[in-house]
Amino acid sequence: MEESNGVVRHRYTPHSCRHTFATLLKDVPAPDKDKLRLIGRTSAEMLRHYQDVDVDSLRRITDAL
């Protein structure tokens, strides 16, 4: 988080965007190998890791973007 002139801004990284994108893909009816290719990973375990986000946290992230 950064604060400038009393305004708090969250700093988002490519890593946090990857988490958000992977979570949005959770309900997409596509093979895991295709989802992994989209997020730049090869391990199904990593896909589960990236998709392990609760809906309220995801909403806060996407609303802030």
C-alpha positions in Angstrom: 0.0 0.0 0.0 1.1 3.5 -0.7 -0.2 6.7 0.7 0.0 10.0 -1.2 -1.8 13.2 0.0 -4.0 11.1 2.3 -5.1 8.7 -0.4 -4.2 5.0 0.2 -3.5 3.2 -3.0 -2.9 -0.6 -3.3 0.0 -1.7 -5.3 -0.9 -4.6 -7.6 1.7 -6.8 -9.2 1.5 -9.2 -12.1 1.4 -11.9 -9.5 -1.8 -10.6 -7.9 -3.3 -10.2 -11.4 -2.4 -13.8 -12.2 -4.3 -14.9 -9.0 -7.3 -12.9 -10.0 -7.3 -14.2 -13.6 -6.9 -17.8 -12.5 -9.8 -17.4 -10.0 -12.0 -16.0 -12.7 -11.2 -19.0 -14.9 -12.3 -21.4 -12.1 -15.8 -21.8 -13.5 -14.9 -21.7 -17.2 -15.7 -25.1 -18.8 -12.2 -25.7 -20.3 -9.5 -28.2 -19.8 -7.0 -27.4 -17.0 -4.1 -27.6 -19.4 -5.6 -24.7 -21.4 -6.1 -22.6 -18.2 -2.5 -23.4 -17.2 -1.2 -22.2 -20.5 -3.2 -18.9 -20.1 -1.7 -18.2 -16.7 1.8 -19.3 -17.7 2.1 -22.4 -15.5 2.4 -26.1 -16.1 1.4 -27.7 -12.8 -2.2 -28.4 -11.9 -1.2 -28.0 -8.3 -0.3 -24.4 -9.1 -3.6 -23.8 -10.8 -5.4 -25.0 -7.6 -3.1 -22.7 -5.5 -3.9 -19.7 -7.7 -7.7 -20.4 -7.6 -7.8 -20.8 -3.9 -9.3 -17.3 -3.2 -12.6 -16.5 -1.6 -15.1 -14.5 -3.5 -15.0 -11.5 -1.1 -11.3 -11.1 -1.5 -11.6 -11.4 -5.3 -14.3 -8.7 -5.3 -12.1 -6.3 -3.4 -9.3 -6.8 -5.8 -11.4 -6.4 -9.0 -13.2 -3.4 -7.6 -9.9 -1.7 -6.8 -8.7 -2.2 -10.4 
